[in-house]
Amino acid sequence: MTGDELRQWVAGFIRDTDGTDRVAALGAQFDAGLAWVHHPPGAGGLGLGPDRQAEVDAALAAVGRLGSWERNPMGIGMVAPALMAHGTPAQRGLLRPIFTAEHIWCQLFSEPGAGSDIAGLATRAVRDGDGWVVDGQKTWTSLAHTSRFGLALTRTDPGAPKHAGLTAFLIDMRAAGVQVRPLRDLTGGTHFNEVFLDGVRLADDARLGDVGAGWAVATTMLASERAVIGGSGGDRGSGAIALAVDTWRRTGADPGRRAELTRLWVEAEVLRLTALRDAETRAGSGPGPAGSGLKLRRALLEQRIARFALELLGPAGLVYDADAVRDGGPAPDDPVWTWLQSQAYTIAGGTSDVLRTIIGERVLHLPREPGLPRDTPWSQIPR
């Protein structure tokens, strides 16, 4: 499909769905193949290159059409790629309600004893007849309290090496034995949760991928997550740097800090352009380990920008009303909230140390860090 043909296809879709409510319009977008254009027909796509999605999104944004990313970030950004890569035809049927945000999803990976080292997780899935029984605990699960479904990584073979004994499952968050407990963070909000899985029964068709192939599913999701975070630069001068510039102006435009602000703005713009180049370079191949570098740089830079904006406030930067965000959510232009929230950037989506290891081993091909042999059974690894 040429560029002109795609533009005509999008224009026809916009015309045919004018006045349609948001959920119905998103469903029609999926059916028209304009949700993920790189997916095959019937799965929300047209079989085009992933770089063509930007053309579609720009045309829809120009007429005020909004997506569902903000409502369903884990579902759209992480679960959908895993379903497309590893799911059965029936499981790929879940893509449409993910895109319309009728089904909110969460990612059940991290545990109290397996945060940075997700492959060391201990949540067990044990065969029971034709199905499975899952027991364990997950933590730092974003949006679990509002999610309809979750994608969980479990251990099905403790005698296998830690990366080889994992299996992924799709879990109904309303199923018997699933308990969600919100965790209040620095901002006062409850974005994170801990999830308890107590004898949760699953049919075998809830399994995503082969038994023991859970790490491949996890790698797909984590690579997608890091690519999303690292590439989420937005428009020129937008995001955290826009807040820093606005704060600088509102607090008296201290000329002594102009050079520092300029350096941060330049770094933000360089990172934005680098993310665009990366997206073009990997068009057609999907996210890979190089996305860890972008995610690492963005996390560190946004922490520096947030700290700069906070320092401009002076004593006012010591005042914060956590109760104000308890229910309704924070104002996006609050420098104090932005600084508090930025503390999670070097943890979410892979800690900075883990990302540096990935870059060293898989991008730069440096020698592996010292440790136990890779074939050590998980049951023999000290925990």
C-alpha positions as CSV (number, residue, x, y, z in Angstrom):
1,M,0.0,0.0,0.0
2,T,1.5,3.3,-1.1
3,G,1.5,6.5,1.0
4,D,-1.4,8.0,-1.0
5,E,-3.4,4.8,-0.7
6,L,-2.9,4.7,3.1
7,R,-4.0,8.3,3.4
8,Q,-7.1,7.7,1.4
9,W,-7.9,4.6,3.5
10,V,-7.5,6.7,6.7
11,A,-9.6,9.5,5.3
12,G,-12.4,7.1,4.4
13,F,-12.3,5.6,7.8
14,I,-12.5,9.1,9.4
15,R,-15.5,10.0,7.2
16,D,-17.3,6.8,7.9
17,T,-17.0,7.0,11.7
18,D,-17.7,10.7,12.1
19,G,-19.9,11.2,15.2
20,T,-19.3,7.7,16.5
21,D,-18.6,7.3,20.2
22,R,-15.1,6.7,21.3
23,V,-15.2,3.0,22.0
24,A,-17.1,2.2,18.8
25,A,-14.7,4.4,16.9
26,L,-11.7,2.5,18.3
27,G,-13.4,-0.8,17.5
28,A,-13.9,0.4,13.9
29,Q,-10.3,1.5,13.8
30,F,-9.2,-2.0,14.8
31,D,-11.5,-3.6,12.2
32,A,-10.2,-1.2,9.5
33,G,-6.6,-2.4,10.2
34,L,-5.5,0.9,11.6
35,A,-4.9,-0.1,15.2
36,W,-1.5,-1.7,14.6
37,V,-0.9,-1.5,10.8
38,H,2.0,-4.0,11.0
39,H,-0.4,-6.7,12.3
40,P,-2.0,-9.0,9.7
41,P,-5.6,-8.3,8.5
42,G,-8.1,-9.4,11.1
43,A,-5.7,-8.7,14.0
44,G,-6.0,-4.9,13.8
45,G,-3.5,-4.4,10.9
46,L,-2.9,-4.3,7.2
47,G,0.3,-6.1,7.0
48,L,2.4,-2.9,6.5
49,G,5.6,-1.9,8.1
50,P,5.4,-0.6,11.7
51,D,6.8,2.8,10.6
52,R,3.5,3.4,8.7
53,Q,1.6,3.7,12.0
54,A,2.9,7.2,12.6
55,E,1.1,8.3,9.4
56,V,-2.1,6.9,10.7
57,D,-1.8,8.3,14.2
58,A,-0.9,11.8,12.8
59,A,-4.0,11.8,10.6
60,L,-6.3,10.7,13.4
61,A,-4.8,13.2,15.9
62,A,-5.3,16.0,13.3
63,V,-9.1,15.5,13.6
64,G,-9.1,15.0,17.4
65,R,-9.3,11.2,17.5
66,L,-7.8,9.9,20.7
67,G,-6.3,6.5,21.4
68,S,-6.5,4.4,24.5
69,W,-2.9,4.5,25.6
70,E,-3.4,6.5,28.7
71,R,-6.2,4.2,29.9
72,N,-4.6,0.9,29.0
73,P,-0.8,1.4,28.7
74,M,0.2,-2.2,29.8
75,G,-2.4,-3.8,27.6
76,I,-1.5,-1.8,24.4
77,G,2.2,-1.4,25.0
78,M,3.2,-4.7,26.4
79,V,0.5,-7.4,26.4
80,A,-0.6,-6.8,22.8
81,P,2.9,-7.5,21.4
82,A,3.1,-10.7,23.4
83,L,-0.3,-11.9,22.3
84,M,0.7,-11.2,18.7
85,A,4.1,-12.9,19.0
86,H,3.1,-15.9,21.1
87,G,-0.7,-16.2,21.2
88,T,-3.1,-18.7,19.6
89,P,-5.7,-17.4,17.2
90,A,-8.2,-17.5,20.0
91,Q,-5.9,-15.5,22.3
92,R,-5.3,-12.9,19.5
93,G,-9.1,-12.3,19.7
94,L,-8.3,-10.4,22.9
95,L,-6.5,-7.7,20.9
96,R,-9.6,-5.8,20.0
97,P,-10.9,-5.1,23.5
98,I,-7.4,-4.3,24.5
99,F,-7.2,-1.6,21.8
100,T,-10.6,-0.2,22.7
101,A,-9.7,-0.3,26.4
102,E,-12.8,-2.3,27.2
103,H,-10.4,-4.7,28.9
104,I,-7.6,-3.1,31.0
105,W,-4.6,-5.3,31.5
106,C,-1.7,-5.5,34.0
107,Q,1.7,-7.2,33.9
108,L,2.2,-9.7,36.8
109,F,6.0,-10.1,36.8
110,S,7.9,-8.6,39.8
111,E,7.8,-10.3,43.2
112,P,9.1,-9.4,46.7
113,G,12.1,-11.6,46.1
114,A,12.5,-11.0,42.3
115,G,12.4,-7.4,41.3
116,S,15.5,-6.7,39.2
117,D,16.0,-10.4,38.6
118,I,12.6,-11.3,37.3
119,A,13.8,-14.7,36.1
120,G,14.3,-15.6,39.8
121,L,10.6,-15.5,40.6
122,A,9.0,-18.1,42.8
123,T,5.3,-17.9,42.0
124,R,4.4,-21.5,41.1
125,A,2.0,-23.0,38.5
126,V,1.4,-26.7,39.1
127,R,-0.5,-29.0,36.7
128,D,-3.8,-30.2,38.1
129,G,-5.5,-32.5,35.6
130,D,-6.1,-30.6,32.4
131,G,-5.4,-27.3,34.0
132,W,-3.1,-25.4,36.4
133,V,-3.1,-24.1,40.0
134,V,-1.2,-20.9,40.6
135,D,0.2,-19.8,44.0
136,G,2.4,-16.8,44.8
137,Q,2.7,-13.1,45.2
138,K,3.4,-10.3,42.8
139,T,4.3,-6.7,43.7
140,W,4.7,-3.2,42.0
141,T,1.9,-4.3,39.6
142,S,0.8,-1.1,37.8
143,L,-3.0,-0.7,37.4
144,A,-3.8,-4.1,38.9
145,H,-6.6,-2.5,40.9
146,T,-8.4,-1.4,37.7
147,S,-7.4,-4.3,35.5
148,R,-9.8,-6.9,34.1
149,F,-7.0,-9.3,33.1
150,G,-3.3,-9.8,33.8
151,L,-0.4,-11.6,32.1
152,A,1.5,-13.5,34.8
153,L,5.0,-15.1,34.6
154,T,5.2,-18.3,36.8
155,R,7.6,-21.1,37.6
156,T,6.5,-24.5,36.3
157,D,9.8,-26.4,36.7
158,P,11.9,-25.6,39.7
159,G,14.5,-28.2,38.6
160,A,15.2,-26.3,35.4
161,P,17.6,-23.3,35.0
162,K,15.8,-20.2,36.1
163,H,15.2,-18.8,32.6
164,A,14.0,-22.2,31.3
165,G,11.5,-23.2,33.9
166,L,9.0,-20.3,33.4
167,T,5.6,-20.3,31.8
168,A,3.3,-17.4,31.0
169,F,-0.5,-17.4,31.7
170,L,-3.4,-15.1,31.1
171,I,-5.3,-14.5,34.4
172,D,-8.8,-13.2,35.1
173,M,-8.2,-10.6,37.8
174,R,-11.7,-11.3,39.2
175,A,-11.0,-15.1,39.5
176,A,-11.3,-16.8,42.9
177,G,-8.0,-16.6,44.8
178,V,-6.8,-13.3,43.3
179,Q,-6.5,-10.5,45.8
180,V,-5.2,-7.0,44.9
181,R,-3.9,-4.6,47.6
182,P,-3.0,-1.1,46.5
183,L,0.4,0.3,47.5
184,R,0.6,4.1,48.2
185,D,3.7,5.6,46.6
186,L,5.7,8.8,47.2
187,T,3.2,10.9,45.3
188,G,0.3,9.8,47.5
189,G,-1.2,7.9,44.6
190,T,-2.0,4.2,44.3
191,H,-0.7,3.4,40.8
192,F,1.1,0.2,42.1
193,N,-0.3,-2.8,43.8
194,E,0.7,-6.1,45.4
195,V,-1.3,-9.1,44.1
196,F,-1.8,-12.4,46.0
197,L,-2.5,-15.5,44.0
198,D,-3.9,-18.2,46.3
199,G,-4.9,-21.5,44.5
200,V,-6.0,-19.7,41.3
201,R,-7.3,-22.3,38.9
202,L,-6.5,-21.9,35.2
203,A,-7.5,-23.9,32.2
204,D,-4.6,-24.9,29.9
205,D,-5.9,-22.5,27.2
206,A,-4.9,-19.7,29.5
207,R,-1.3,-20.6,28.9
208,L,0.5,-18.1,26.6
209,G,3.2,-19.9,24.6
210,D,4.7,-23.3,25.4
211,V,5.4,-24.7,28.8
212,G,8.8,-23.6,29.8
213,A,8.9,-20.8,27.2
214,G,7.7,-18.0,29.5
215,W,11.0,-16.2,29.3
216,A,10.5,-15.6,25.6
217,V,7.1,-14.1,26.4
218,A,8.7,-11.9,29.1
219,T,11.5,-10.8,26.7
220,T,8.9,-9.7,24.2
221,M,7.0,-7.7,26.8
222,L,10.0,-6.1,28.4
223,A,11.6,-5.1,25.1
224,S,8.3,-3.5,24.1
225,E,8.1,-1.7,27.4
226,R,11.6,-0.3,27.2
227,A,11.1,0.8,23.6
228,V,7.9,2.6,24.6
229,I,9.5,4.4,27.5
230,G,12.7,5.2,25.7
231,G,10.9,6.4,22.6
232,S,8.2,8.4,24.3
233,G,9.7,11.8,23.6
234,G,6.7,13.5,22.2
235,D,6.9,16.8,20.2
236,R,9.9,19.1,20.4
237,G,10.2,20.9,23.7
238,S,7.3,18.8,25.3
239,G,7.1,16.7,28.4
240,A,9.4,17.2,31.4
241,I,11.5,19.9,29.7
242,A,8.4,21.9,28.9
243,L,7.5,21.9,32.6
244,A,11.1,23.0,33.5
245,V,10.9,25.9,31.1
246,D,7.5,27.0,32.4
247,T,8.7,26.7,36.0
248,W,11.8,28.8,35.1
249,R,9.6,31.5,33.7
250,R,7.1,31.5,36.5
251,T,9.7,31.7,39.2
252,G,11.4,34.8,37.9
253,A,13.6,33.4,35.1
254,D,16.8,33.2,37.1
255,P,19.4,34.2,34.5
256,G,22.1,32.4,36.4
257,R,20.4,29.1,35.6
258,R,19.7,29.8,31.9
259,A,22.8,27.9,30.8
260,E,21.8,24.8,32.8
261,L,18.2,24.9,31.4
262,T,19.6,25.2,27.9
263,R,21.8,22.2,28.4
264,L,18.9,20.1,29.6
265,W,16.8,21.3,26.7
266,V,19.5,20.4,24.2
267,E,19.9,16.9,25.8
268,A,16.1,16.4,25.7
269,E,16.0,17.3,22.0
270,V,19.0,15.1,21.2
271,L,17.3,12.2,22.9
272,R,14.0,12.8,21.1
273,L,15.8,12.8,17.7
274,T,17.8,9.7,18.7
275,A,14.5,7.9,19.5
276,L,13.1,8.9,16.1
277,R,16.2,7.6,14.4
278,D,16.0,4.4,16.4
279,A,12.4,3.9,15.4
280,E,13.2,4.3,11.8
281,T,16.3,2.0,12.0
282,R,14.4,-0.9,13.6
283,A,11.2,-0.5,11.5
284,G,10.1,-4.0,10.6
285,S,12.3,-5.8,13.1
286,G,10.6,-4.8,16.3
287,P,12.2,-3.6,19.6
288,G,15.5,-5.1,20.6
289,P,18.2,-4.8,23.3
290,A,19.3,-1.3,22.0
291,G,16.0,0.0,23.4
292,S,17.5,-0.4,26.8
293,G,20.0,2.4,26.1
294,L,17.2,4.8,25.2
295,K,15.2,3.9,28.3
296,L,18.2,4.3,30.5
297,R,19.1,7.7,29.1
298,R,15.5,9.0,29.3
299,A,15.1,7.9,32.9
300,L,18.3,9.6,34.0
301,L,17.6,12.7,32.0
302,E,14.1,13.2,33.2
303,Q,15.2,12.8,36.8
304,R,17.7,15.6,36.3
305,I,15.1,17.8,34.6
306,A,12.6,17.2,37.4
307,R,15.2,18.0,40.0
308,F,16.1,21.2,38.2
309,A,12.4,22.3,38.1
310,L,12.1,21.4,41.8
311,E,15.1,23.5,42.8
312,L,13.7,26.5,41.0
313,L,10.8,26.5,43.4
314,G,13.0,27.1,46.4
315,P,11.2,26.7,49.7
316,A,7.9,26.1,47.8
317,G,9.5,22.8,46.6
318,L,9.2,21.5,50.1
319,V,5.4,21.7,50.1
320,Y,3.3,18.9,48.7
321,D,-0.2,17.8,49.3
322,A,-0.3,14.1,48.9
323,D,-3.9,13.9,49.7
324,A,-4.7,16.0,46.6
325,V,-3.7,13.1,44.3
326,R,-5.1,10.3,46.5
327,D,-8.3,10.0,44.4
328,G,-8.4,12.4,41.5
329,G,-4.8,12.1,40.4
330,P,-2.1,14.8,40.2
331,A,-2.0,17.9,38.1
332,P,0.5,17.2,35.3
333,D,2.1,20.6,35.7
334,D,3.2,20.2,39.3
335,P,7.0,20.2,39.6
336,V,7.0,18.5,43.0
337,W,4.8,15.7,41.8
338,T,7.0,15.3,38.7
339,W,10.1,15.1,40.8
340,L,8.6,12.5,43.2
341,Q,7.3,10.5,40.2
342,S,10.7,10.6,38.5
343,Q,12.2,8.5,41.2
344,A,10.5,5.5,39.7
345,Y,11.9,6.1,36.2
346,T,15.1,4.2,36.9
347,I,13.2,1.2,38.4
348,A,10.1,0.8,36.2
349,G,10.7,-1.2,33.0
350,G,14.0,-2.5,34.3
351,T,16.4,-1.0,36.8
352,S,19.3,1.0,35.5
353,D,21.8,-1.6,36.6
354,V,19.9,-4.3,34.7
355,L,19.8,-2.2,31.6
356,R,23.5,-1.5,31.8
357,T,24.1,-5.2,31.9
358,I,21.9,-5.8,28.9
359,I,23.7,-3.1,27.0
360,G,27.1,-4.5,27.9
361,E,26.3,-8.1,27.1
362,R,23.9,-7.9,24.2
363,V,24.8,-4.7,22.5
364,L,28.5,-4.3,23.2
365,H,29.1,-8.0,23.5
366,L,31.3,-7.6,26.6
367,P,32.1,-10.6,28.8
368,R,29.3,-11.8,31.0
369,E,29.4,-10.7,34.6
370,P,30.7,-13.4,37.1
371,G,28.0,-15.6,38.6
372,L,26.6,-19.0,38.8
373,P,26.6,-21.1,35.6
374,R,23.6,-20.5,33.4
375,D,22.5,-24.1,33.6
376,T,22.2,-24.0,37.5
377,P,18.7,-25.3,38.5
378,W,16.6,-22.6,40.0
379,S,16.0,-24.8,43.1
380,Q,19.8,-24.7,43.8
381,I,20.2,-20.9,43.5
382,P,20.4,-19.1,46.9
383,R,17.5,-16.9,47.5
